Amino acid sequence: MIRRVIPKGTSMDHLTQTDIDLMMSHINSYSRKKLNNQSPHQLFSTIFSEDILTKLNIKSIPANEINLTPELLIKR
C-alpha cells in the first residue's frame, strides 16, 4: 500500500517522520477483508492499546478521509 502513495521510482529522500506518520495513519486506517472488515488500527487498539498508537504518532483516519494517493504527501 505504500506504493499507492509513493509510486515506484519516486525518491523517498525528501520524506520527514511526519510524512511517514501521516502515510502510515492512512494505510492503517484502511479496512481489510482479511481482518473482518476492520482496519489494522482498530484491531491493534482492541488487542493492545490506543496509547501505544498515540506514542507512535499513528492516528485513526475516518474512512471517508483516507487518501492513498501521492497527493497525500503534497505540502500545502
N, CA, C, O and CB atoms as a CASP TS submission, in Angstrom:
PFRMAT TS
TARGET T0000
AUTHOR 0000-0000-0000
METHOD Language model
MODEL 1
PARENT N/A
ATOM      1  N   MET     1       0.815  -1.195   0.000  1.00  0.00           N
ATOM      2  CA  MET     1       0.000   0.000   0.000  1.00  0.00           C
ATOM      3  C   MET     1       0.862   1.265   0.000  1.00  0.00           C
ATOM      4  O   MET     1       0.415   2.335  -0.412  1.00  0.00           O
ATOM      5  CB  MET     1      -0.929  -0.005   1.201  1.00  0.00           C
ATOM      6  N   ILE     2       2.074   1.126   0.457  1.00  0.00           N
ATOM      7  CA  ILE     2       2.973   2.282   0.443  1.00  0.00           C
ATOM      8  C   ILE     2       3.168   2.765  -0.991  1.00  0.00           C
ATOM      9  O   ILE     2       3.265   3.967  -1.236  1.00  0.00           O
ATOM     10  CB  ILE     2       4.340   1.928   1.089  1.00  0.00           C
ATOM     11  N   ARG     3       3.225   1.831  -1.936  1.00  0.00           N
ATOM     12  CA  ARG     3       3.439   2.192  -3.343  1.00  0.00           C
ATOM     13  C   ARG     3       2.238   2.905  -3.957  1.00  0.00           C
ATOM     14  O   ARG     3       2.376   3.517  -5.017  1.00  0.00           O
ATOM     15  CB  ARG     3       3.755   0.950  -4.151  1.00  0.00           C
ATOM     16  N   ARG     4       1.088   2.847  -3.339  1.00  0.00           N
ATOM     17  CA  ARG     4      -0.047   3.656  -3.809  1.00  0.00           C
ATOM     18  C   ARG     4       0.234   5.136  -3.535  1.00  0.00           C
ATOM     19  O   ARG     4      -0.132   6.008  -4.323  1.00  0.00           O
ATOM     20  CB  ARG     4      -1.379   3.210  -3.113  1.00  0.00           C
ATOM     21  N   VAL     5       0.882   5.395  -2.417  1.00  0.00           N
ATOM     22  CA  VAL     5       1.177   6.773  -2.012  1.00  0.00           C
ATOM     23  C   VAL     5       2.496   7.231  -2.623  1.00  0.00           C
ATOM     24  O   VAL     5       2.613   8.373  -3.068  1.00  0.00           O
ATOM     25  CB  VAL     5       1.231   6.891  -0.471  1.00  0.00           C
ATOM     26  N   ILE     6       3.485   6.345  -2.647  1.00  0.00           N
ATOM     27  CA  ILE     6       4.803   6.663  -3.201  1.00  0.00           C
ATOM     28  C   ILE     6       5.057   5.703  -4.360  1.00  0.00           C
ATOM     29  O   ILE     6       5.533   4.588  -4.143  1.00  0.00           O
ATOM     30  CB  ILE     6       5.939   6.555  -2.104  1.00  0.00           C
ATOM     31  N   PRO     7       4.746   6.120  -5.586  1.00  0.00           N
ATOM     32  CA  PRO     7       4.914   5.227  -6.737  1.00  0.00           C
ATOM     33  C   PRO     7       6.362   4.764  -6.904  1.00  0.00           C
ATOM     34  O   PRO     7       7.306   5.458  -6.527  1.00  0.00           O
ATOM     35  CB  PRO     7       4.450   5.926  -8.008  1.00  0.00           C
ATOM     36  N   LYS     8       6.506   3.566  -7.482  1.00  0.00           N
ATOM     37  CA  LYS     8       7.831   3.013  -7.754  1.00  0.00           C
ATOM     38  C   LYS     8       8.649   4.014  -8.566  1.00  0.00           C
ATOM     39  O   LYS     8       8.142   4.626  -9.505  1.00  0.00           O
ATOM     40  CB  LYS     8       7.722   1.661  -8.506  1.00  0.00           C
ATOM     41  N   GLY     9       9.898   4.172  -8.201  1.00  0.00           N
ATOM     42  CA  GLY     9      10.774   5.108  -8.899  1.00  0.00           C
ATOM     43  C   GLY     9      10.797   6.502  -8.285  1.00  0.00           C
ATOM     44  O   GLY     9      11.609   7.342  -8.673  1.00  0.00           O
ATOM     45  N   THR    10       9.911   6.746  -7.331  1.00  0.00           N
ATOM     46  CA  THR    10       9.862   8.042  -6.662  1.00  0.00           C
ATOM     47  C   THR    10      10.831   8.030  -5.475  1.00  0.00           C
ATOM     48  O   THR    10      10.837   7.086  -4.685  1.00  0.00           O
ATOM     49  CB  THR    10       8.409   8.372  -6.193  1.00  0.00           C
ATOM     50  N   SER    11      11.626   9.051  -5.357  1.00  0.00           N
ATOM     51  CA  SER    11      12.573   9.144  -4.254  1.00  0.00           C
ATOM     52  C   SER    11      11.848   9.348  -2.925  1.00  0.00           C
ATOM     53  O   SER    11      10.852  10.067  -2.837  1.00  0.00           O
ATOM     54  CB  SER    11      13.562  10.287  -4.499  1.00  0.00           C
ATOM     55  N   MET    12      12.375   8.699  -1.910  1.00  0.00           N
ATOM     56  CA  MET    12      11.825   8.862  -0.561  1.00  0.00           C
ATOM     57  C   MET    12      12.730   9.744   0.292  1.00  0.00           C
ATOM     58  O   MET    12      12.487   9.921   1.486  1.00  0.00           O
ATOM     59  CB  MET    12      11.636   7.494   0.112  1.00  0.00           C
ATOM     60  N   ASP    13      13.762  10.290  -0.317  1.00  0.00           N
ATOM     61  CA  ASP    13      14.746  11.093   0.410  1.00  0.00           C
ATOM     62  C   ASP    13      14.135  12.327   1.071  1.00  0.00           C
ATOM     63  O   ASP    13      14.614  12.768   2.116  1.00  0.00           O
ATOM     64  CB  ASP    13      15.850  11.520  -0.528  1.00  0.00           C
ATOM     65  N   HIS    14      13.104  12.878   0.483  1.00  0.00           N
ATOM     66  CA  HIS    14      12.513  14.122   0.985  1.00  0.00           C
ATOM     67  C   HIS    14      11.513  13.905   2.126  1.00  0.00           C
ATOM     68  O   HIS    14      11.055  14.871   2.736  1.00  0.00           O
ATOM     69  CB  HIS    14      11.828  14.845  -0.146  1.00  0.00           C
ATOM     70  N   LEU    15      11.173  12.648   2.416  1.00  0.00           N
ATOM     71  CA  LEU    15      10.147  12.382   3.428  1.00  0.00           C
ATOM     72  C   LEU    15      10.652  12.671   4.837  1.00  0.00           C
ATOM     73  O   LEU    15      11.788  12.357   5.192  1.00  0.00           O
ATOM     74  CB  LEU    15       9.680  10.934   3.335  1.00  0.00           C
ATOM     75  N   THR    16       9.781  13.272   5.614  1.00  0.00           N
ATOM     76  CA  THR    16      10.076  13.515   7.026  1.00  0.00           C
ATOM     77  C   THR    16       9.356  12.462   7.861  1.00  0.00           C
ATOM     78  O   THR    16       8.516  11.726   7.344  1.00  0.00           O
ATOM     79  CB  THR    16       9.648  14.959   7.455  1.00  0.00           C
ATOM     80  N   GLN    17       9.675  12.388   9.126  1.00  0.00           N
ATOM     81  CA  GLN    17       8.970  11.456  10.009  1.00  0.00           C
ATOM     82  C   GLN    17       7.483  11.789  10.062  1.00  0.00           C
ATOM     83  O   GLN    17       6.651  10.888  10.165  1.00  0.00           O
ATOM     84  CB  GLN    17       9.574  11.491  11.427  1.00  0.00           C
ATOM     85  N   THR    18       7.143  13.065   9.992  1.00  0.00           N
ATOM     86  CA  THR    18       5.738  13.487   9.976  1.00  0.00           C
ATOM     87  C   THR    18       5.034  12.949   8.739  1.00  0.00           C
ATOM     88  O   THR    18       3.890  12.503   8.827  1.00  0.00           O
ATOM     89  CB  THR    18       5.630  15.024  10.022  1.00  0.00           C
ATOM     90  N   ASP    19       5.703  12.984   7.579  1.00  0.00           N
ATOM     91  CA  ASP    19       5.136  12.436   6.347  1.00  0.00           C
ATOM     92  C   ASP    19       4.876  10.934   6.500  1.00  0.00           C
ATOM     93  O   ASP    19       3.819  10.436   6.114  1.00  0.00           O
ATOM     94  CB  ASP    19       6.081  12.700   5.151  1.00  0.00           C
ATOM     95  N   ILE    20       5.837  10.233   7.058  1.00  0.00           N
ATOM     96  CA  ILE    20       5.711   8.788   7.228  1.00  0.00           C
ATOM     97  C   ILE    20       4.594   8.468   8.220  1.00  0.00           C
ATOM     98  O   ILE    20       3.815   7.543   7.990  1.00  0.00           O
ATOM     99  CB  ILE    20       7.047   8.179   7.706  1.00  0.00           C
ATOM    100  N   ASP    21       4.504   9.217   9.313  1.00  0.00           N
ATOM    101  CA  ASP    21       3.420   9.012  10.286  1.00  0.00           C
ATOM    102  C   ASP    21       2.061   9.220   9.625  1.00  0.00           C
ATOM    103  O   ASP    21       1.134   8.442   9.849  1.00  0.00           O
ATOM    104  CB  ASP    21       3.579   9.971  11.489  1.00  0.00           C
ATOM    105  N   LEU    22       1.942  10.259   8.820  1.00  0.00           N
ATOM    106  CA  LEU    22       0.689  10.550   8.127  1.00  0.00           C
ATOM    107  C   LEU    22       0.329   9.414   7.174  1.00  0.00           C
ATOM    108  O   LEU    22      -0.809   8.945   7.157  1.00  0.00           O
ATOM    109  CB  LEU    22       0.793  11.878   7.358  1.00  0.00           C
ATOM    110  N   MET    23       1.298   8.981   6.389  1.00  0.00           N
ATOM    111  CA  MET    23       1.064   7.902   5.436  1.00  0.00           C
ATOM    112  C   MET    23       0.652   6.621   6.158  1.00  0.00           C
ATOM    113  O   MET    23      -0.284   5.946   5.730  1.00  0.00           O
ATOM    114  CB  MET    23       2.319   7.654   4.589  1.00  0.00           C
ATOM    115  N   MET    24       1.330   6.283   7.232  1.00  0.00           N
ATOM    116  CA  MET    24       1.008   5.057   7.963  1.00  0.00           C
ATOM    117  C   MET    24      -0.352   5.157   8.660  1.00  0.00           C
ATOM    118  O   MET    24      -1.050   4.154   8.801  1.00  0.00           O
ATOM    119  CB  MET    24       2.102   4.756   8.992  1.00  0.00           C
ATOM    120  N   SER    25      -0.724   6.344   9.088  1.00  0.00           N
ATOM    121  CA  SER    25      -2.051   6.533   9.677  1.00  0.00           C
ATOM    122  C   SER    25      -3.137   6.244   8.647  1.00  0.00           C
ATOM    123  O   SER    25      -4.130   5.585   8.954  1.00  0.00           O
ATOM    124  CB  SER    25      -2.204   7.966  10.225  1.00  0.00           C
ATOM    125  N   HIS    26      -2.948   6.730   7.441  1.00  0.00           N
ATOM    126  CA  HIS    26      -3.930   6.487   6.376  1.00  0.00           C
ATOM    127  C   HIS    26      -3.953   5.009   5.985  1.00  0.00           C
ATOM    128  O   HIS    26      -5.028   4.423   5.851  1.00  0.00           O
ATOM    129  CB  HIS    26      -3.613   7.358   5.140  1.00  0.00           C
ATOM    130  N   ILE    27      -2.796   4.411   5.803  1.00  0.00           N
ATOM    131  CA  ILE    27      -2.727   2.998   5.414  1.00  0.00           C
ATOM    132  C   ILE    27      -3.340   2.110   6.493  1.00  0.00           C
ATOM    133  O   ILE    27      -4.097   1.192   6.179  1.00  0.00           O
ATOM    134  CB  ILE    27      -1.267   2.580   5.150  1.00  0.00           C
ATOM    135  N   ASN    28      -3.025   2.368   7.743  1.00  0.00           N
ATOM    136  CA  ASN    28      -3.512   1.514   8.823  1.00  0.00           C
ATOM    137  C   ASN    28      -4.953   1.794   9.226  1.00  0.00           C
ATOM    138  O   ASN    28      -5.512   1.076  10.055  1.00  0.00           O
ATOM    139  CB  ASN    28      -2.632   1.670  10.015  1.00  0.00           C
ATOM    140  N   SER    29      -5.557   2.823   8.654  1.00  0.00           N
ATOM    141  CA  SER    29      -6.974   3.104   8.897  1.00  0.00           C
ATOM    142  C   SER    29      -7.868   2.494   7.826  1.00  0.00           C
ATOM    143  O   SER    29      -9.093   2.529   7.940  1.00  0.00           O
ATOM    144  CB  SER    29      -7.207   4.604   8.963  1.00  0.00           C
ATOM    145  N   TYR    30      -7.260   1.939   6.795  1.00  0.00           N
ATOM    146  CA  TYR    30      -7.990   1.344   5.678  1.00  0.00           C
ATOM    147  C   TYR    30      -8.474  -0.051   6.074  1.00  0.00           C
ATOM    148  O   TYR    30      -7.668  -0.902   6.451  1.00  0.00           O
ATOM    149  CB  TYR    30      -7.098   1.278   4.404  1.00  0.00           C
ATOM    150  N   SER    31      -9.776  -0.290   5.990  1.00  0.00           N
ATOM    151  CA  SER    31     -10.362  -1.583   6.374  1.00  0.00           C
ATOM    152  C   SER    31      -9.912  -2.690   5.431  1.00  0.00           C
ATOM    153  O   SER    31      -9.764  -2.479   4.227  1.00  0.00           O
ATOM    154  CB  SER    31     -11.896  -1.497   6.386  1.00  0.00           C
ATOM    155  N   ARG    32      -9.697  -3.881   6.001  1.00  0.00           N
ATOM    156  CA  ARG    32      -9.263  -5.040   5.221  1.00  0.00           C
ATOM    157  C   ARG    32     -10.253  -6.188   5.383  1.00  0.00           C
ATOM    158  O   ARG    32     -10.708  -6.464   6.493  1.00  0.00           O
ATOM    159  CB  ARG    32      -7.850  -5.487   5.649  1.00  0.00           C
ATOM    160  N   LYS    33     -10.584  -6.850   4.291  1.00  0.00           N
ATOM    161  CA  LYS    33     -11.467  -8.012   4.340  1.00  0.00           C
ATOM    162  C   LYS    33     -10.898  -9.095   5.245  1.00  0.00           C
ATOM    163  O   LYS    33     -11.625  -9.715   6.021  1.00  0.00           O
ATOM    164  CB  LYS    33     -11.695  -8.568   2.935  1.00  0.00           C
ATOM    165  N   LYS    34      -9.589  -9.318   5.139  1.00  0.00           N
ATOM    166  CA  LYS    34      -8.930 -10.364   5.926  1.00  0.00           C
ATOM    167  C   LYS    34      -8.995 -10.106   7.434  1.00  0.00           C
ATOM    168  O   LYS    34      -8.772 -11.012   8.236  1.00  0.00           O
ATOM    169  CB  LYS    34      -7.483 -10.489   5.497  1.00  0.00           C
ATOM    170  N   LEU    35      -9.295  -8.890   7.802  1.00  0.00           N
ATOM    171  CA  LEU    35      -9.399  -8.540   9.230  1.00  0.00           C
ATOM    172  C   LEU    35     -10.866  -8.349   9.623  1.00  0.00           C
ATOM    173  O   LEU    35     -11.181  -7.573  10.525  1.00  0.00           O
ATOM    174  CB  LEU    35      -8.587  -7.248   9.539  1.00  0.00           C
ATOM    175  N   ASN    36     -11.756  -9.067   8.935  1.00  0.00           N
ATOM    176  CA  ASN    36     -13.202  -8.950   9.192  1.00  0.00           C
ATOM    177  C   ASN    36     -13.692  -7.520   9.026  1.00  0.00           C
ATOM    178  O   ASN    36     -14.477  -7.011   9.826  1.00  0.00           O
ATOM    179  CB  ASN    36     -13.534  -9.443  10.600  1.00  0.00           C
ATOM    180  N   ASN    37     -13.207  -6.889   7.968  1.00  0.00           N
ATOM    181  CA  ASN    37     -13.575  -5.509   7.634  1.00  0.00           C
ATOM    182  C   ASN    37     -13.211  -4.497   8.720  1.00  0.00           C
ATOM    183  O   ASN    37     -13.843  -3.449   8.852  1.00  0.00           O
ATOM    184  CB  ASN    37     -15.050  -5.436   7.368  1.00  0.00           C
ATOM    185  N   GLN    38     -12.197  -4.830   9.481  1.00  0.00           N
ATOM    186  CA  GLN    38     -11.632  -3.874  10.438  1.00  0.00           C
ATOM    187  C   GLN    38     -10.342  -3.327   9.834  1.00  0.00           C
ATOM    188  O   GLN    38      -9.748  -3.927   8.938  1.00  0.00           O
ATOM    189  CB  GLN    38     -11.367  -4.545  11.847  1.00  0.00           C
ATOM    190  N   SER    39      -9.939  -2.204  10.337  1.00  0.00           N
ATOM    191  CA  SER    39      -8.644  -1.671   9.921  1.00  0.00           C
ATOM    192  C   SER    39      -7.570  -2.220  10.868  1.00  0.00           C
ATOM    193  O   SER    39      -7.877  -2.614  11.993  1.00  0.00           O
ATOM    194  CB  SER    39      -8.651  -0.097   9.922  1.00  0.00           C
ATOM    195  N   PRO    40      -6.317  -2.245  10.414  1.00  0.00           N
ATOM    196  CA  PRO    40      -5.245  -2.648  11.328  1.00  0.00           C
ATOM    197  C   PRO    40      -5.220  -1.769  12.588  1.00  0.00           C
ATOM    198  O   PRO    40      -4.917  -2.247  13.681  1.00  0.00           O
ATOM    199  CB  PRO    40      -3.886  -2.579  10.611  1.00  0.00           C
ATOM    200  N   HIS    41      -5.538  -0.502  12.421  1.00  0.00           N
ATOM    201  CA  HIS    41      -5.574   0.415  13.571  1.00  0.00           C
ATOM    202  C   HIS    41      -6.618  -0.050  14.590  1.00  0.00           C
ATOM    203  O   HIS    41      -6.329  -0.120  15.784  1.00  0.00           O
ATOM    204  CB  HIS    41      -5.886   1.866  13.105  1.00  0.00           C
ATOM    205  N   GLN    42      -7.824  -0.366  14.126  1.00  0.00           N
ATOM    206  CA  GLN    42      -8.890  -0.818  15.024  1.00  0.00           C
ATOM    207  C   GLN    42      -8.495  -2.107  15.734  1.00  0.00           C
ATOM    208  O   GLN    42      -8.661  -2.231  16.948  1.00  0.00           O
ATOM    209  CB  GLN    42     -10.195  -1.027  14.246  1.00  0.00           C
ATOM    210  N   LEU    43      -7.977  -3.055  14.979  1.00  0.00           N
ATOM    211  CA  LEU    43      -7.610  -4.337  15.550  1.00  0.00           C
ATOM    212  C   LEU    43      -6.496  -4.195  16.585  1.00  0.00           C
ATOM    213  O   LEU    43      -6.569  -4.775  17.668  1.00  0.00           O
ATOM    214  CB  LEU    43      -7.183  -5.291  14.451  1.00  0.00           C
ATOM    215  N   PHE    44      -5.467  -3.421  16.244  1.00  0.00           N
ATOM    216  CA  PHE    44      -4.355  -3.222  17.166  1.00  0.00           C
ATOM    217  C   PHE    44      -4.819  -2.545  18.451  1.00  0.00           C
ATOM    218  O   PHE    44      -4.438  -2.958  19.547  1.00  0.00           O
ATOM    219  CB  PHE    44      -3.259  -2.393  16.503  1.00  0.00           C
ATOM    220  N   SER    45      -5.640  -1.507  18.319  1.00  0.00           N
ATOM    221  CA  SER    45      -6.080  -0.787  19.515  1.00  0.00           C
ATOM    222  C   SER    45      -6.998  -1.643  20.384  1.00  0.00           C
ATOM    223  O   SER    45      -7.066  -1.442  21.597  1.00  0.00           O
ATOM    224  CB  SER    45      -6.795   0.502  19.120  1.00  0.00           C
ATOM    225  N   THR    46      -7.708  -2.598  19.771  1.00  0.00           N
ATOM    226  CA  THR    46      -8.554  -3.504  20.543  1.00  0.00           C
ATOM    227  C   THR    46      -7.709  -4.510  21.317  1.00  0.00           C
ATOM    228  O   THR    46      -7.972  -4.778  22.489  1.00  0.00           O
ATOM    229  CB  THR    46      -9.537  -4.238  19.621  1.00  0.00           C
ATOM    230  N   ILE    47      -6.701  -5.061  20.665  1.00  0.00           N
ATOM    231  CA  ILE    47      -5.863  -6.090  21.292  1.00  0.00           C
ATOM    232  C   ILE    47      -4.888  -5.486  22.290  1.00  0.00           C
ATOM    233  O   ILE    47      -4.689  -6.025  23.379  1.00  0.00           O
ATOM    234  CB  ILE    47      -5.095  -6.870  20.228  1.00  0.00           C
ATOM    235  N   PHE    48      -4.290  -4.382  21.922  1.00  0.00           N
ATOM    236  CA  PHE    48      -3.276  -3.775  22.772  1.00  0.00           C
ATOM    237  C   PHE    48      -3.828  -2.509  23.421  1.00  0.00           C
ATOM    238  O   PHE    48      -4.568  -2.580  24.402  1.00  0.00           O
ATOM    239  CB  PHE    48      -2.004  -3.457  21.960  1.00  0.00           C
ATOM    240  N   SER    49      -3.473  -1.374  22.879  1.00  0.00           N
ATOM    241  CA  SER    49      -3.915  -0.136  23.494  1.00  0.00           C
ATOM    242  C   SER    49      -3.778   1.023  22.518  1.00  0.00           C
ATOM    243  O   SER    49      -2.843   1.078  21.720  1.00  0.00           O
ATOM    244  CB  SER    49      -3.122   0.144  24.768  1.00  0.00           C
ATOM    245  N   GLU    50      -4.710   1.928  22.597  1.00  0.00           N
ATOM    246  CA  GLU    50      -4.642   3.151  21.792  1.00  0.00           C
ATOM    247  C   GLU    50      -3.422   3.977  22.218  1.00  0.00           C
ATOM    248  O   GLU    50      -2.872   4.735  21.419  1.00  0.00           O
ATOM    249  CB  GLU    50      -5.954   3.989  21.940  1.00  0.00           C
ATOM    250  N   ASP    51      -3.004   3.828  23.477  1.00  0.00           N
ATOM    251  CA  ASP    51      -1.853   4.576  23.990  1.00  0.00           C
ATOM    252  C   ASP    51      -0.580   4.291  23.187  1.00  0.00           C
ATOM    253  O   ASP    51       0.218   5.194  22.937  1.00  0.00           O
ATOM    254  CB  ASP    51      -1.622   4.236  25.461  1.00  0.00           C
ATOM    255  N   ILE    52      -0.402   3.049  22.794  1.00  0.00           N
ATOM    256  CA  ILE    52       0.794   2.690  22.018  1.00  0.00           C
ATOM    257  C   ILE    52       0.755   3.390  20.668  1.00  0.00           C
ATOM    258  O   ILE    52       1.763   3.933  20.217  1.00  0.00           O
ATOM    259  CB  ILE    52       0.896   1.150  21.829  1.00  0.00           C
ATOM    260  N   LEU    53      -0.403   3.378  20.025  1.00  0.00           N
ATOM    261  CA  LEU    53      -0.538   4.044  18.731  1.00  0.00           C
ATOM    262  C   LEU    53      -0.301   5.549  18.864  1.00  0.00           C
ATOM    263  O   LEU    53       0.303   6.168  17.988  1.00  0.00           O
ATOM    264  CB  LEU    53      -1.929   3.776  18.135  1.00  0.00           C
ATOM    265  N   THR    54      -0.770   6.122  19.946  1.00  0.00           N
ATOM    266  CA  THR    54      -0.555   7.552  20.185  1.00  0.00           C
ATOM    267  C   THR    54       0.942   7.843  20.324  1.00  0.00           C
ATOM    268  O   THR    54       1.435   8.830  19.778  1.00  0.00           O
ATOM    269  CB  THR    54      -1.318   8.015  21.457  1.00  0.00           C
ATOM    270  N   LYS    55       1.654   6.997  21.042  1.00  0.00           N
ATOM    271  CA  LYS    55       3.092   7.181  21.212  1.00  0.00           C
ATOM    272  C   LYS    55       3.841   7.034  19.888  1.00  0.00           C
ATOM    273  O   LYS    55       4.906   7.621  19.699  1.00  0.00           O
ATOM    274  CB  LYS    55       3.631   6.181  22.228  1.00  0.00           C
ATOM    275  N   LEU    56       3.268   6.238  18.967  1.00  0.00           N
ATOM    276  CA  LEU    56       3.875   6.055  17.645  1.00  0.00           C
ATOM    277  C   LEU    56       3.403   7.112  16.644  1.00  0.00           C
ATOM    278  O   LEU    56       3.769   7.068  15.470  1.00  0.00           O
ATOM    279  CB  LEU    56       3.553   4.663  17.111  1.00  0.00           C
ATOM    280  N   ASN    57       2.597   8.054  17.111  1.00  0.00           N
ATOM    281  CA  ASN    57       2.027   9.119  16.270  1.00  0.00           C
ATOM    282  C   ASN    57       1.149   8.577  15.141  1.00  0.00           C
ATOM    283  O   ASN    57       1.082   9.166  14.063  1.00  0.00           O
ATOM    284  CB  ASN    57       3.143   9.961  15.678  1.00  0.00           C
ATOM    285  N   ILE    58       0.479   7.457  15.396  1.00  0.00           N
ATOM    286  CA  ILE    58      -0.441   6.874  14.426  1.00  0.00           C
ATOM    287  C   ILE    58      -1.858   7.209  14.877  1.00  0.00           C
ATOM    288  O   ILE    58      -2.268   6.874  15.988  1.00  0.00           O
ATOM    289  CB  ILE    58      -0.233   5.320  14.293  1.00  0.00           C
ATOM    290  N   LYS    59      -2.594   7.875  13.997  1.00  0.00           N
ATOM    291  CA  LYS    59      -3.949   8.319  14.320  1.00  0.00           C
ATOM    292  C   LYS    59      -4.954   7.569  13.464  1.00  0.00           C
ATOM    293  O   LYS    59      -4.621   7.098  12.376  1.00  0.00           O
ATOM    294  CB  LYS    59      -4.096   9.843  14.113  1.00  0.00           C
ATOM    295  N   SER    60      -6.164   7.459  13.946  1.00  0.00           N
ATOM    296  CA  SER    60      -7.246   6.861  13.176  1.00  0.00           C
ATOM    297  C   SER    60      -7.792   7.917  12.216  1.00  0.00           C
ATOM    298  O   SER    60      -8.122   9.031  12.624  1.00  0.00           O
ATOM    299  CB  SER    60      -8.373   6.310  14.114  1.00  0.00           C
ATOM    300  N   ILE    61      -7.880   7.556  10.954  1.00  0.00           N
ATOM    301  CA  ILE    61      -8.408   8.448   9.924  1.00  0.00           C
ATOM    302  C   ILE    61      -9.808   7.954   9.565  1.00  0.00           C
ATOM    303  O   ILE    61      -9.971   6.773   9.261  1.00  0.00           O
ATOM    304  CB  ILE    61      -7.469   8.492   8.655  1.00  0.00           C
ATOM    305  N   PRO    62     -10.821   8.818   9.591  1.00  0.00           N
ATOM    306  CA  PRO    62     -12.169   8.383   9.192  1.00  0.00           C
ATOM    307  C   PRO    62     -12.156   7.828   7.765  1.00  0.00           C
ATOM    308  O   PRO    62     -11.427   8.322   6.905  1.00  0.00           O
ATOM    309  CB  PRO    62     -13.174   9.559   9.297  1.00  0.00           C
ATOM    310  N   ALA    63     -12.969   6.800   7.524  1.00  0.00           N
ATOM    311  CA  ALA    63     -12.978   6.101   6.236  1.00  0.00           C
ATOM    312  C   ALA    63     -13.159   7.042   5.051  1.00  0.00           C
ATOM    313  O   ALA    63     -12.535   6.847   4.007  1.00  0.00           O
ATOM    314  CB  ALA    63     -14.076   5.066   6.225  1.00  0.00           C
ATOM    315  N   ASN    64     -13.998   8.054   5.198  1.00  0.00           N
ATOM    316  CA  ASN    64     -14.252   8.964   4.078  1.00  0.00           C
ATOM    317  C   ASN    64     -13.128   9.978   3.868  1.00  0.00           C
ATOM    318  O   ASN    64     -13.192  10.773   2.930  1.00  0.00           O
ATOM    319  CB  ASN    64     -15.554   9.696   4.300  1.00  0.00           C
ATOM    320  N   GLU    65     -12.105   9.969   4.719  1.00  0.00           N
ATOM    321  CA  GLU    65     -10.976  10.892   4.582  1.00  0.00           C
ATOM    322  C   GLU    65      -9.669  10.188   4.228  1.00  0.00           C
ATOM    323  O   GLU    65      -8.640  10.844   4.067  1.00  0.00           O
ATOM    324  CB  GLU    65     -10.795  11.669   5.863  1.00  0.00           C
ATOM    325  N   ILE    66      -9.695   8.869   4.105  1.00  0.00           N
ATOM    326  CA  ILE    66      -8.475   8.124   3.780  1.00  0.00           C
ATOM    327  C   ILE    66      -8.034   8.465   2.367  1.00  0.00           C
ATOM    328  O   ILE    66      -8.830   8.451   1.428  1.00  0.00           O
ATOM    329  CB  ILE    66      -8.698   6.594   3.925  1.00  0.00           C
ATOM    330  N   ASN    67      -6.750   8.771   2.237  1.00  0.00           N
ATOM    331  CA  ASN    67      -6.178   9.133   0.948  1.00  0.00           C
ATOM    332  C   ASN    67      -4.941   8.269   0.721  1.00  0.00           C
ATOM    333  O   ASN    67      -3.934   8.411   1.416  1.00  0.00           O
ATOM    334  CB  ASN    67      -5.824  10.661   0.887  1.00  0.00           C
ATOM    335  N   LEU    68      -5.028   7.378  -0.253  1.00  0.00           N
ATOM    336  CA  LEU    68      -3.893   6.517  -0.574  1.00  0.00           C
ATOM    337  C   LEU    68      -3.341   6.861  -1.959  1.00  0.00           C
ATOM    338  O   LEU    68      -3.079   5.981  -2.778  1.00  0.00           O
ATOM    339  CB  LEU    68      -4.305   5.028  -0.512  1.00  0.00           C
ATOM    340  N   THR    69      -3.175   8.148  -2.196  1.00  0.00           N
ATOM    341  CA  THR    69      -2.633   8.646  -3.456  1.00  0.00           C
ATOM    342  C   THR    69      -1.424   9.531  -3.168  1.00  0.00           C
ATOM    343  O   THR    69      -1.240   9.969  -2.032  1.00  0.00           O
ATOM    344  CB  THR    69      -3.713   9.430  -4.256  1.00  0.00           C
ATOM    345  N   PRO    70      -0.600   9.798  -4.175  1.00  0.00           N
ATOM    346  CA  PRO    70       0.565  10.662  -3.972  1.00  0.00           C
ATOM    347  C   PRO    70       0.199  12.061  -3.448  1.00  0.00           C
ATOM    348  O   PRO    70       1.029  12.722  -2.823  1.00  0.00           O
ATOM    349  CB  PRO    70       1.326  10.795  -5.274  1.00  0.00           C
ATOM    350  N   GLU    71      -1.035  12.511  -3.700  1.00  0.00           N
ATOM    351  CA  GLU    71      -1.449  13.828  -3.237  1.00  0.00           C
ATOM    352  C   GLU    71      -1.432  13.940  -1.703  1.00  0.00           C
ATOM    353  O   GLU    71      -1.391  15.045  -1.161  1.00  0.00           O
ATOM    354  CB  GLU    71      -2.840  14.142  -3.764  1.00  0.00           C
ATOM    355  N   LEU    72      -1.463  12.804  -1.015  1.00  0.00           N
ATOM    356  CA  LEU    72      -1.432  12.816   0.451  1.00  0.00           C
ATOM    357  C   LEU    72      -0.210  13.569   0.976  1.00  0.00           C
ATOM    358  O   LEU    72      -0.297  14.285   1.973  1.00  0.00           O
ATOM    359  CB  LEU    72      -1.436  11.382   0.996  1.00  0.00           C
ATOM    360  N   LEU    73       0.906  13.407   0.313  1.00  0.00           N
ATOM    361  CA  LEU    73       2.165  13.974   0.826  1.00  0.00           C
ATOM    362  C   LEU    73       2.551  15.299   0.188  1.00  0.00           C
ATOM    363  O   LEU    73       3.651  15.803   0.415  1.00  0.00           O
ATOM    364  CB  LEU    73       3.280  12.995   0.618  1.00  0.00           C
ATOM    365  N   ILE    74       1.651  15.868  -0.611  1.00  0.00           N
ATOM    366  CA  ILE    74       1.933  17.176  -1.204  1.00  0.00           C
ATOM    367  C   ILE    74       1.809  18.240  -0.133  1.00  0.00           C
ATOM    368  O   ILE    74       0.782  18.345   0.538  1.00  0.00           O
ATOM    369  CB  ILE    74       0.975  17.477  -2.390  1.00  0.00           C
ATOM    370  N   LYS    75       2.852  19.022   0.024  1.00  0.00           N
ATOM    371  CA  LYS    75       2.868  20.091   1.044  1.00  0.00           C
ATOM    372  C   LYS    75       2.003  21.244   0.559  1.00  0.00           C
ATOM    373  O   LYS    75       2.137  21.688  -0.581  1.00  0.00           O
ATOM    374  CB  LYS    75       4.332  20.585   1.337  1.00  0.00           C
ATOM    375  N   ARG    76       1.124  21.724   1.413  1.00  0.00           N
ATOM    376  CA  ARG    76       0.250  22.844   1.064  1.00  0.00           C
ATOM    377  C   ARG    76       0.530  24.023   1.947  1.00  0.00           C
ATOM    378  O   ARG    76      -0.108  25.066   1.805  1.00  0.00           O
ATOM    379  CB  ARG    76      -1.213  22.449   1.171  1.00  0.00           C
TER
END
